[in-house]
């Protein structure tokens, strides 16, 4: 398997990290009801930023860039299907490694086993297996993504980068698709705002450095 980072993934990662960081920053202000704590929730936010974590995944998972867009689609499906599930700094890291792993299994021709992704994500293999099952149930096993849906999310990521004041906007040229007459039409937000209150083995694992705790 080619272990070189996918160029599309390298372009998408900073933008995706920016979108999710902003979402978590908003949702971290909400009060978390203990009864809605899931397997994805940590006791405290991990000591690695969302961007650094995504860049780590992009570097070691060797998945296609499309997997990062699909990961966003799947996380958004969880949000829409489970009103009480709020994405925040306590669960975003486990959501990301699980969603990218599932995306790679569903979309890519080649992918690693769960033990490898667990090492990349910094979680025990047994927990990775459990998170995969939980994620599939939260998405109602809905993994197929139409071309139009994929294009919508990709376009929204590009639009975010174009209008962002952070450094993710330097990736805009690499995210530009082939011109399309409907390309500039605005659609639904890529991630639900969730502003309401919470009532709702190609290479050896030893080659992968540990994640910060």
Kinemage of the C-alpha trace (Angstrom):
@kinemage 1
@onewidth
@group {chain A} dominant
@subgroup {mainchain}
@vectorlist {calphas} color= white
{ca unk a 1} P 0.000 0.000 0.000
{ca unk a 2} L 1.247 3.490 -0.871
{ca unk a 3} L 1.881 5.244 2.448
{ca unk a 4} L 2.354 8.715 0.953
{ca unk a 5} L -0.300 11.198 2.164
{ca unk a 6} L -3.052 11.795 -0.374
{ca unk a 7} L -2.798 15.299 -1.900
{ca unk a 8} L -6.563 15.797 -1.727
{ca unk a 9} L -6.537 14.794 1.915
{ca unk a 10} L -3.717 17.245 2.663
{ca unk a 11} L -5.835 20.031 1.170
{ca unk a 12} L -9.045 19.036 2.948
{ca unk a 13} L -7.648 18.358 6.428
{ca unk a 14} L -6.971 21.997 7.472
{ca unk a 15} L -10.416 23.088 6.282
{ca unk a 16} L -12.207 20.166 7.898
{ca unk a 17} L -10.299 20.803 11.126
{ca unk a 18} L -11.341 24.455 11.056
{ca unk a 19} L -15.023 23.574 10.552
{ca unk a 20} L -15.042 20.996 13.338
{ca unk a 21} L -13.034 23.168 15.714
{ca unk a 22} L -15.572 25.955 15.351
{ca unk a 23} L -18.423 23.500 15.914
{ca unk a 24} L -16.789 22.125 19.068
{ca unk a 25} L -16.027 25.607 20.371
{ca unk a 26} L -19.741 26.448 20.193
{ca unk a 27} L -20.926 23.174 21.642
{ca unk a 28} L -18.390 23.152 24.476
{ca unk a 29} L -20.374 26.016 25.970
{ca unk a 30} L -23.422 23.797 26.373
{ca unk a 31} L -24.192 21.787 29.483
{ca unk a 32} L -23.715 18.093 28.849
{ca unk a 33} L -26.436 15.901 30.313
{ca unk a 34} L -24.699 12.807 31.778
{ca unk a 35} L -27.372 10.513 30.366
{ca unk a 36} L -26.265 11.462 26.856
{ca unk a 37} L -22.614 10.578 27.374
{ca unk a 38} L -21.606 8.018 24.750
{ca unk a 39} L -18.721 5.632 24.121
{ca unk a 40} L -17.082 8.430 22.155
{ca unk a 41} L -16.837 10.783 25.127
{ca unk a 42} L -13.564 11.189 26.987
{ca unk a 43} L -13.304 12.437 30.578
{ca unk a 44} L -11.358 15.458 29.320
{ca unk a 45} L -10.341 16.796 25.904
{ca unk a 46} L -7.282 14.995 24.466
{ca unk a 47} L -3.975 16.824 24.474
{ca unk a 48} L -3.825 17.033 20.683
{ca unk a 49} L -5.672 19.574 18.557
{ca unk a 50} L -8.267 18.516 16.021
{ca unk a 51} L -6.017 19.672 13.190
{ca unk a 52} L -2.950 17.836 14.472
{ca unk a 53} L -5.069 14.724 15.002
{ca unk a 54} L -6.458 14.866 11.457
{ca unk a 55} L -2.982 15.443 10.039
{ca unk a 56} L -1.776 12.410 11.974
{ca unk a 57} L -4.605 10.326 10.512
{ca unk a 58} L -3.854 11.618 7.004
{ca unk a 59} L -0.171 10.776 7.423
{ca unk a 60} L -0.479 7.258 8.783
{ca unk a 61} L -3.853 5.948 7.606
{ca unk a 62} L -2.906 6.414 3.927
{ca unk a 63} L -6.558 6.749 2.980
{ca unk a 64} L -7.896 8.700 0.012
{ca unk a 65} L -8.779 12.363 0.429
{ca unk a 66} L -12.397 11.514 -0.272
{ca unk a 67} L -12.531 9.650 3.053
{ca unk a 68} L -12.274 12.922 4.956
{ca unk a 69} L -15.299 14.333 3.151
{ca unk a 70} L -17.191 11.092 3.754
{ca unk a 71} L -16.201 11.237 7.426
{ca unk a 72} L -17.859 14.643 7.653
{ca unk a 73} L -20.973 13.320 5.911
{ca unk a 74} L -21.205 10.442 8.390
{ca unk a 75} L -20.707 12.663 11.440
{ca unk a 76} L -23.409 14.995 10.143
{ca unk a 77} L -25.732 12.013 9.696
{ca unk a 78} L -25.183 11.109 13.337
{ca unk a 79} L -26.064 14.664 14.357
{ca unk a 80} L -29.218 14.677 12.248
{ca unk a 81} L -30.364 11.191 13.306
{ca unk a 82} L -29.611 11.638 17.006
{ca unk a 83} L -30.813 15.038 18.297
{ca unk a 84} L -29.333 14.402 21.743
{ca unk a 85} L -25.861 13.690 20.385
{ca unk a 86} L -23.735 16.828 20.573
{ca unk a 87} L -20.314 16.891 18.933
{ca unk a 88} L -17.794 18.575 21.221
{ca unk a 89} L -14.167 18.459 22.322
{ca unk a 90} L -14.804 15.362 24.416
{ca unk a 91} L -15.943 13.132 21.546
{ca unk a 92} L -14.652 14.619 18.281
{ca unk a 93} L -11.339 12.724 18.245
{ca unk a 94} L -12.915 9.290 18.610
{ca unk a 95} L -15.586 10.266 16.092
{ca unk a 96} L -12.907 11.249 13.593
{ca unk a 97} L -10.747 8.137 13.755
{ca unk a 98} L -13.854 5.934 13.624
{ca unk a 99} L -15.459 7.808 10.740
{ca unk a 100} L -12.252 7.856 8.685
{ca unk a 101} L -11.711 4.147 9.308
{ca unk a 102} L -15.244 3.303 8.215
{ca unk a 103} L -14.946 5.619 5.209
{ca unk a 104} L -11.752 3.888 4.109
{ca unk a 105} L -13.348 0.460 4.468
{ca unk a 106} L -16.386 1.543 2.482
{ca unk a 107} L -14.713 3.643 -0.224
{ca unk a 108} L -11.053 2.698 -0.661
{ca unk a 109} L -9.783 -0.395 -2.440
{ca unk a 110} L -7.131 -0.946 0.221
{ca unk a 111} L -7.324 -0.289 3.940
{ca unk a 112} L -5.799 -1.415 7.214
{ca unk a 113} L -7.263 -3.539 9.985
{ca unk a 114} L -8.828 -2.117 13.123
{ca unk a 115} L -5.691 -2.663 15.195
{ca unk a 116} L -3.738 -0.361 12.889
{ca unk a 117} L -6.365 2.411 12.992
{ca unk a 118} L -6.509 2.029 16.767
{ca unk a 119} L -2.773 2.703 16.958
{ca unk a 120} L -3.129 5.705 14.657
{ca unk a 121} L -5.979 7.062 16.763
{ca unk a 122} L -4.368 6.337 20.105
{ca unk a 123} L -7.111 4.036 21.401
{ca unk a 124} L -7.036 0.348 22.394
{ca unk a 125} L -8.015 -2.083 19.641
{ca unk a 126} L -10.899 -3.444 21.710
{ca unk a 127} L -12.258 0.080 22.085
{ca unk a 128} L -11.802 0.728 18.358
{ca unk a 129} L -13.947 -2.316 17.589
{ca unk a 130} L -16.623 -1.115 20.004
{ca unk a 131} L -16.587 2.423 18.563
{ca unk a 132} L -17.011 1.055 15.055
{ca unk a 133} L -20.158 -0.843 16.017
{ca unk a 134} L -21.558 2.133 17.945
{ca unk a 135} L -20.854 4.461 15.019
{ca unk a 136} L -22.630 2.185 12.555
{ca unk a 137} L -25.731 2.042 14.744
{ca unk a 138} L -25.722 5.818 15.202
{ca unk a 139} L -25.682 6.236 11.425
{ca unk a 140} L -28.313 3.512 11.008
{ca unk a 141} L -25.730 1.727 8.848
{ca unk a 142} L -26.277 4.414 6.208
{ca unk a 143} L -22.872 4.624 4.517
{ca unk a 144} L -23.719 5.141 0.866
{ca unk a 145} L -23.170 8.717 -0.284
{ca unk a 146} L -24.461 9.947 -3.623
{ca unk a 147} L -22.291 12.035 -5.918
{ca unk a 148} L -24.531 15.066 -5.345
{ca unk a 149} L -24.257 14.734 -1.569
{ca unk a 150} L -20.491 14.347 -1.746
{ca unk a 151} L -20.233 17.375 -4.013
{ca unk a 152} L -22.409 19.404 -1.635
{ca unk a 153} L -20.137 18.748 1.328
{ca unk a 154} L -16.972 19.262 -0.705
{ca unk a 155} L -18.336 22.562 -2.037
{ca unk a 156} L -19.262 23.707 1.465
{ca unk a 157} L -15.738 22.955 2.666
{ca unk a 158} L -14.373 24.996 -0.222
{ca unk a 159} L -16.772 27.846 0.527
{ca unk a 160} L -15.728 27.787 4.170
{ca unk a 161} L -12.074 28.039 3.173
{ca unk a 162} L -12.799 30.882 0.756
{ca unk a 163} L -14.501 32.969 3.427
{ca unk a 164} L -12.429 31.915 6.421
{ca unk a 165} L -10.123 34.344 8.185
{ca unk a 166} L -7.860 31.547 9.434
{ca unk a 167} L -4.997 29.932 7.545
{ca unk a 168} L -7.165 27.159 6.098
{ca unk a 169} L -8.048 29.472 3.186
{ca unk a 170} L -4.648 28.945 1.553
{ca unk a 171} L -5.917 25.510 0.516
{ca unk a 172} L -8.704 26.973 -1.659
{ca unk a 173} L -6.919 26.473 -5.027
{ca unk a 174} L -6.360 22.786 -4.234
{ca unk a 175} L -10.043 22.342 -3.395
{ca unk a 176} L -11.366 23.917 -6.583
{ca unk a 177} L -13.425 21.407 -8.595
{ca unk a 178} L -14.207 21.432 -12.283
{ca unk a 179} L -16.538 24.322 -13.081
{ca unk a 180} L -20.200 23.472 -12.971
{ca unk a 181} L -23.204 25.711 -13.635
{ca unk a 182} L -24.743 24.816 -10.261
{ca unk a 183} L -21.462 24.893 -8.368
{ca unk a 184} L -22.017 28.172 -6.589
{ca unk a 185} L -25.531 27.419 -5.340
{ca unk a 186} L -25.635 27.458 -1.574
{ca unk a 187} L -27.129 24.418 0.089
{ca unk a 188} L -27.748 23.303 3.648
{ca unk a 189} L -24.941 23.838 6.194
{ca unk a 190} L -22.425 21.010 6.252
{ca unk a 191} L -22.766 20.492 9.998
{ca unk a 192} L -25.811 21.239 12.106
{ca unk a 193} L -25.185 24.136 14.444
{ca unk a 194} L -26.430 22.383 17.591
{ca unk a 195} L -26.811 25.680 19.395
{ca unk a 196} L -29.715 24.550 21.530
{ca unk a 197} L -29.253 23.135 25.015
{ca unk a 198} L -28.448 19.479 25.367
{ca unk a 199} L -31.694 17.655 25.499
{ca unk a 200} L -31.217 16.031 22.612
{ca unk a 201} P -1.115 -4.245 8.492
{ca unk a 202} L 0.941 -2.796 5.624
{ca unk a 203} L 3.405 -1.321 8.138
{ca unk a 204} L 4.105 -2.357 11.698
{ca unk a 205} L 2.262 -0.490 14.411
{ca unk a 206} L 5.614 0.357 15.981
{ca unk a 207} L 6.196 2.743 13.068
{ca unk a 208} L 3.395 4.954 14.398
{ca unk a 209} L 4.292 7.310 17.278
{ca unk a 210} L 1.910 7.509 20.210
{ca unk a 211} L -0.658 10.301 20.404
{ca unk a 212} L -0.390 12.873 23.208
{ca unk a 213} L -2.649 11.955 26.126
